[in-house]
Amino acid sequence: MNSWAGAGCAVGGGLISVLPLPLLPFQLEQTLLHYALHAIYAMLQIPLLIVLARQIRL
């Protein structure tokens, strides 16, 4: 289950840093490029999650 925790942190960190939450210690860049890079980052993690899921099932 530690692998899933690591994957959750990676995905969760990307999601949290997209949202303009007041508890974050920095001001987020509210541009289309910023959100597009987060979308690309999320899409690139999908193959990693698939490999992780296959390895856990074995």
WORACOR-V815095 format. One record per helix or strand of 3 or more residues. SS is the DSSP state (2 for helix, 1 for strand). FROM is the first residue (numbers start at 0). LEN is the number of residues. If there is no record, write none. Layout:
SS_FROM_LEN + SS_FROM_LEN
This chain:
2_1_15 + 2_31_26
